[in-house]
Amino acid sequence: MQLELIVAVLGAGKIGEAVARRLSKSSKVSQVLVTKRNTATLRRPLPRKIHVSTDNVESSRKANLVIVAVKAADAKQVLDAISPHTHGKIVISFMAAISLSRLQRHLPKAKVVRAMTNMAAMVGEAATAFSPGPNLAPDDLETVRFLLGLLGEALELPESQLDAVTALSGSGPAYIAILIDALVTAGLRVGLPRDTAFRLATQTLVGTSKLLRETGMSITELRDAVTTPAGTTIAGIYELEKGSFRTSMIDAVDAATRAAERVAKKFEAEQ
């Protein structure tokens, strides 16, 4: 891995900006060159390492690693424009529905990686999955793992699984936000102040995730440890099961996966 990275983040929408801000915190990233059509909409203040422009081509030329986070509809225009300036460089695409083969067609001399992250990248707690193209050397993969690891947990997966990743963890923060909102509303209904209910709900989510990850306890073991006969927890679980909570969550991820697959097929057909 290079001692210092100059990273271009093309397309500072919500994900692009979150990624850029997180990367700028690393001592191994010397500059983050961020592009956006309307730079005035970026949140201020910006970290010292972030340099903003509207020029994708110049940013790609200056960088030694490029991240593409533009909308999939803009993929052809942006990829063709930056192609001459990506020879031998790692290019990580966060564009949903744009396949590795299509990235390679537009960037034949680049070392392409397809990835999917989520908004938790902003706080270094994202779930990111990535699939590298065939021409990355071991050192290149080390750089990719390091960079994506700055965003949270990074998993290398087959490209065939990335539509499911988009539905599960890419869209996941929205599902979790709905769950938290429901818990906060439930807290209000039973007499808790809103700020108290919010703090309790969010910390319970964080604590439960950490407990499962760090202790090796299974989901079933945790559920059984909290659930006593004729107790409060089983009363609540009964209502969740009656309302088909788990089925609704499964159906949501299934529907989002099928939507991601449809979009991917549409973009491939157009090309």
Summary of the structure (lengths in Angstrom):
residues: 271
radius of gyration: 21.0
end to end distance: 34.3
largest distance: 67.8
contacts: 808
relative contact order: 0.10
helix: 57%
strand: 16%
